[in-house]
Amino acid sequence: MKHYQKLIGIGLCILSGASVSLPTGHLQAEPTLKKAKQAIPAKKLFGFVLGKADLKAKAIGYYTRGCLAGGQALAVDGPAWQAMRLSRNRNWGHPKLISFIEKLAKEVKAKDGWPGLLVGDLSQPRGGPMLTGHRSHQMGLDADIWLNPMPTRKLSYKEREETSAISMLDKTRLKVNPKVWNATHVNVIKRATQFPEVQRILVHPAIKKALCKAAGSDKGWLRKVRPWWGHHYHMHIRLKCTESTCKAQGATPAGDGCGKQLDHWFKLLTRKVKPKPRCIAGKLAKKGKGWECQCPKSLKRVALSKKGAAKCVLEDGSIPRPKVVKKNLNWMPKACHNVLLADKPPLYNSLQMPAGIEIPIRKAQALATEK
């Protein structure tokens, strides 16, 4: 309990800008870093950092494997936005992402009749993989913008934690719900595509279809709007990587994406999925109308049923251990090592930290911000 209280106190001191003397063994020193490279998942190392790396702003690596130097926090409240889920401490981004959100929020309020943006997850203070949720959002260039209009009053900390984003889909999950979806949503998403720094915007296929219908003959802007799984309650905006330290995503396909590309998505959404047979240590492949478990030449195939289930074994009959990609610090770009350790950060020893310590620290920060 004393350890828990000490960590909470440190989190609050860091937030207030006070100098902090970290207890010995809780700062990831070089010997611990060596161990961290081999054993500790990168998501723990980056997920437990409370503050930014005070370096020149850079997006490093890729959207799904990278980090953020010189991150900037989006203000919890602005003239046309409110940040949500403050306990996650994910309202950080590259300065150009923060600038973009502020400009977009002001424009949709002034020009599109939208009361303001509810801003979900951006990135962690130093980017990197997260303890829960996203695979992307790692280098400060991704933002989730809720499709709920912002209330006209300031939300409390509790409301920001507990208010649910609203799905735009009806009961069939193949169409937008006219009770919650309207022309203003179209205007807001279109507005976001007009910024040259935006690389693409991800939405549910049903939302993409509604946008295609509403756009009429003016479909050029829809090229940036791409259908993707989920994304029925928010739009995921991704900015372009324009620095030599990060890797750009491939260009969006030509055209507006309202034809065959979108039809393919609805085939995926409506397909009847037949259960596939078990395939242990092998690879399932289509065979006629069914499936077959195929084994590498180095392994022996042992049938488990007449329906194609099988396992692939070694000569002694044992199942080989699968190759596991260890997403530790060695898995990250080398430049992320420096980002992680810059400025002697409040980076706690994950090996000694209680598993449930993340959320209380984040909540302590958010409560102090609200006060």
Rosetta blueprint (number, residue, H / E / L):
1 M L
2 K H
3 H H
4 Y H
5 Q H
6 K H
7 L H
8 I H
9 G H
10 I H
11 G H
12 L H
13 C H
14 I H
15 L H
16 S H
17 G L
18 A L
19 S L
20 V L
21 S L
22 L L
23 P L
24 T L
25 G L
26 H L
27 L L
28 Q L
29 A L
30 E H
31 P H
32 T H
33 L H
34 K H
35 K H
36 A H
37 K H
38 Q H
39 A L
40 I L
41 P L
42 A H
43 K H
44 K H
45 L H
46 F H
47 G H
48 F L
49 V E
50 L L
51 G L
52 K L
53 A L
54 D L
55 L L
56 K L
57 A L
58 K E
59 A E
60 I E
61 G E
62 Y E
63 Y L
64 T L
65 R E
66 G E
67 C E
68 L E
69 A E
70 G L
71 G L
72 Q E
73 A E
74 L L
75 A L
76 V L
77 D E
78 G E
79 P L
80 A L
81 W E
82 Q E
83 A E
84 M L
85 R L
86 L H
87 S H
88 R H
89 N L
90 R L
91 N L
92 W E
93 G E
94 H L
95 P H
96 K H
97 L H
98 I H
99 S H
100 F H
101 I H
102 E H
103 K H
104 L H
105 A H
106 K H
107 E H
108 V H
109 K H
110 A H
111 K H
112 D L
113 G L
114 W L
115 P L
116 G L
117 L E
118 L E
119 V E
120 G L
121 D L
122 L L
123 S E
124 Q L
125 P L
126 R L
127 G L
128 G L
129 P L
130 M L
131 L L
132 T L
133 G L
134 H L
135 R L
136 S L
137 H L
138 Q L
139 M L
140 G L
141 L L
142 D E
143 A E
144 D E
145 I E
146 W E
147 L L
148 N L
149 P L
150 M L
151 P L
152 T L
153 R L
154 K L
155 L L
156 S L
157 Y H
158 K H
159 E H
160 R H
161 E H
162 E H
163 T L
164 S L
165 A L
166 I L
167 S L
168 M L
169 L E
170 D L
171 K L
172 T L
173 R L
174 L L
175 K L
176 V E
177 N L
178 P L
179 K L
180 V L
181 W L
182 N L
183 A H
184 T H
185 H H
186 V H
187 N H
188 V H
189 I H
190 K H
191 R H
192 A H
193 T H
194 Q L
195 F L
196 P L
197 E L
198 V E
199 Q E
200 R E
201 I E
202 L E
203 V E
204 H L
205 P H
206 A H
207 I H
208 K H
209 K H
210 A H
211 L H
212 C H
213 K H
214 A H
215 A H
216 G L
217 S L
218 D L
219 K L
220 G H
221 W H
222 L H
223 R H
224 K H
225 V E
226 R E
227 P E
228 W L
229 W L
230 G L
231 H L
232 H L
233 Y L
234 H E
235 M E
236 H E
237 I E
238 R E
239 L E
240 K L
241 C L
242 T L
243 E L
244 S L
245 T L
246 C E
247 K L
248 A L
249 Q L
250 G L
251 A L
252 T L
253 P L
254 A L
255 G L
256 D L
257 G L
258 C L
259 G L
260 K H
261 Q H
262 L H
263 D H
264 H H
265 W H
266 F H
267 K H
268 L H
269 L H
270 T H
271 R L
272 K L
273 V L
274 K L
275 P L
276 K L
277 P L
278 R L
279 C E
280 I E
281 A L
282 G L
283 K E
284 L E
285 A E
286 K E
287 K E
288 G L
289 K L
290 G E
291 W E
292 E E
293 C E
294 Q E
295 C L
296 P L
297 K L
298 S L
299 L L
300 K E
301 R E
302 V E
303 A E
304 L L
305 S L
306 K L
307 K L
308 G L
309 A L
310 A E
311 K E
312 C E
313 V E
314 L L
315 E L
316 D L
317 G L
318 S L
319 I L
320 P L
321 R L
322 P L
323 K L
324 V L
325 V L
326 K L
327 K L
328 N L
329 L H
330 N H
331 W H
332 M L
333 P L
334 K L
335 A H
336 C H
337 H H
338 N H
339 V H
340 L H
341 L H
342 A L
343 D L
344 K L
345 P L
346 P L
347 L E
348 Y L
349 N L
350 S L
351 L L
352 Q L
353 M L
354 P L
355 A H
356 G H
357 I H
358 E H
359 I H
360 P H
361 I H
362 R H
363 K H
364 A H
365 Q H
366 A H
367 L H
368 A H
369 T H
370 E H
371 K L
